[in-house]
C-alpha cells in the first residue's frame, strides 16, 4: 500500500534547533486515537477467531455425539461411518451459515493509515523546513526536505515518534536491498485407460489390466521484495542504526526514493 504527498508548508513555527537528529513525540490526539483503534482491532480479531473456532468445534461435537450413541447401541462400524457423514454435513452447514452471516469488518488498517497521514502532514508543516515530499508504505512514512537537507521518518520503528535527520550530518548510506523468494507447488494427475470386464457368469466378473498414466506438474512462483534501508548516526563514535521501509515489488519507486534521499543527504 502506497501513499505520497508533497507541498510547501506555511510558516507556522520556528522549527527545531540545529540538531543532527531530532526525535519528537507524536501529538496526543494521534496517540490516543492510535491506542483506541488498536484496542478495537484486537476485539474484532478475537470475535473472528471465536467464530472460526465454533465452526470447527460444533460439527466435531455433533460427530462425536453421534459416534458415542451408535457405539452405545452396538453399531461400531456403521457408527463410525454415520458420525463421519453427520460431521461432514454439519461442517458444510456451518460454512454455509458463515457465508450468509458476514464476518465482523476490521477497519483497523485503514483507520491507522488515515490518522498517520494526518499526523505526518501536521508535523511536516510545523517543521517549517521548506518544500517537502513523503511516501507511505503500509505504516511506514519516509520523506525529504530537499531545500534544507533533512530526511524524515515516522512509523512503528521509532515507536510512533517523528525522526528528523540532518542529512549531511546524519545519514551515512542509503540502499535498496532486494530479496527473492521462490515457492514451488507440485500436482499429480492420473488418467486411467479403458479396462475390459470378463463376465463368465452373471454374478462373477473379472477386470482385465488397464493402462494408467500419471502426469506431474510443478508451478514456480517468484516473490521479489525491495526494501529501502537508511543507515544513520547521531555523531562520530555513536552506534549507527538502520531504518527499513518495504516497497514490496515496486522496485522503481524504491530506487526513486533511494536517489532522493541520497541527494538530500549529499551522498549522490
ABEGO torsion letter per residue (X at the ends): XBBBBBEBBBBABAEBBBBABBBBBBBAAAAAAAAAAAAAAAAAAAAAAAAAAAAAAAAAAAAAAAAAAAAAAGBAAAAAAAAAAAAAAAAAAAAAAAAABBBBBBAAAAAAAAAAAAAAAAAAAAAGAEBBBBBBBEABBBBBBAAAGBBBBBEAAAGGBBBBBBAAAABABBBBBBBBBBBBBBBBBBBBBBBBBBBABAABBBBBBBBBBBBBBBBBBBBBBBBBBBBBBABBGBBBBBBBBBAEABAAAAAAAAAAAAAAAGAX
